[in-house]
Amino acid sequence: MAGIDKNESIRKALTQMKASLAQRNLQDIIANPDKELKLLKNTRLDIAFTGVSGAGKSSLVNAFRNISDYDKDAAKIGVKQTTMDAESYPHPQFPELTLWDLPGIGTREFHPKKYLEKVNFSRYDFFIIVAAERFTVNDAMLASEIQKMGKRFYFVRTKMDQAMDAERRKPDFSEEQTLGGIREYCVSNLIKEGAVNPRVFLISSWHLNMYDFPLLQRTLANDLNDLKRPLLILAMPAFSKAHLQQKKAAMEAVIWKKALLSCIVGVIPLPGLSLAFDIGLLVTTLKNFCKAFHLDEDSLRNLANRVGKPIDVLRSAVKKTPLANQINPEYVQSLTTNSMLVVTAMVLEELADFVPVIGSLVGGVNSFATTFYMLKCFLEDAMEDAENVLRIVVE
């Protein structure tokens, strides 16, 4: 696992541990990580997609889940809804995120308050109101009611690829002017129907790297709290290096907590317990890292279908890490053995003057350092592989 100064990475972590030990004891330092990780694990995010039937809600739900419209678990497209039942679609890699395809709102008898009651308004963190051409009075009324109830909503104009293809036939075509015109048309319709300062995102579900999809991702993430923001960032497809960096930062935030959790078990004087726990923790965490970067077989296949590239070409870009489905205890144990040889001497060197303080807890500190080192190095390699895949995708 190359790509960073490994020794420097672990030395910084040990320096941080040393500074913490100077202010409080190890038991205090490791008191909270398990609780914080459980809180993150139990955090749920529910996103509702609504709008008239045929606006592209289902395709957008599938795009958020990084799957194609023809996947066996995809939200069904072209199906007219005749009930008031909301369809739930958990994210395939991050089931804590659920996308909800709500019934259409195109009837003349539409009543936003009754509609929101029937679809269980309180369940959702925010609403995405979808239109394919123009927003209507129903869209504006629904947005107003959502706002009254204290939740966020976002207007999304879909099928931009079709609109732009039609406009390109014109001899005086200008992409910038065309996009500006479409945006102004959507905004003016919403204002005419009573919306206040509406903001519209222009999206193509099949070309997520184009138009406003990256901006929509950033906006949604910025509007979420500190618990739910990482889940959205990790689950959403990445079509820019900036978003890959966001994913990496979200994963770096849990490395310290995972290492401290390893430290907790490492201080228990039972032979073999620490190693067995660390291997289980590392298998789960490394798989999650790969899934967040979409370095797993299903994600690569869906991405290949979406961008029209052979899956073997995308798979060949993953050179430094195994795919998520290839990570198992045997693979992690081989990494652990090598890492422990590097880390043990460094721990004793960096914390030598604290050995009288930590005493028998030195085994826990060693577990902390080894886990931190492995996760940090693996994350750097996974980031490099994800950048290689992205480079092929945007060619």
PyMOL commands that set and color helices and strands:
alter all, ss='L'
color gray80, all
select helices_A, chain A and resi 6-23+26-29+33-41+57-64+112-118+121-123+137-148+160-167+175-192+213-223+228-235+241-266+273-292+297-307+311-316+324-326+329-350+352-393
alter helices_A, ss='H'
color red, helices_A
select strands_A, chain A and resi 45-51+87-90+97-104+126-131+152-157+200-202
alter strands_A, ss='S'
color yellow, strands_A
deselect
rebuild
show_as cartoon
